[in-house]
Amino acid sequence: MTLTFPNRSRSFDEAGQRVRFIGHDGMFEVPFSVESDALSTAAAGEAHYLAAFDAARATIHDVAREIYGNARRAVYVLTAADFR
């Protein structure tokens, strides 16, 4: 099955300094997060990270699909290195 992102919700994890979002592979939920360092934003803070995520959503989803296709894990954390 193909990884999809039908739910546009996302949240900021202050403790982990990352934005969390969910993908779906058929009926299975696949948890993802993007480290704040991977989101290019001049300012810090929840609103800025969420806005940066929204601006790069298509690219983030493409990278998530690529990483998901390479190996199955319980949780996927996207880093700045994944976007190079």
Secondary structure, 3 states (H helix, E strand, C coil): CCEECCCCCEEEECCCCEEEEEEEECCEEEEEEEEHHHCCCCCCCHHHHHHHHHHCHHHHHHHHHHHHHHCCCCCEEECHHHHC
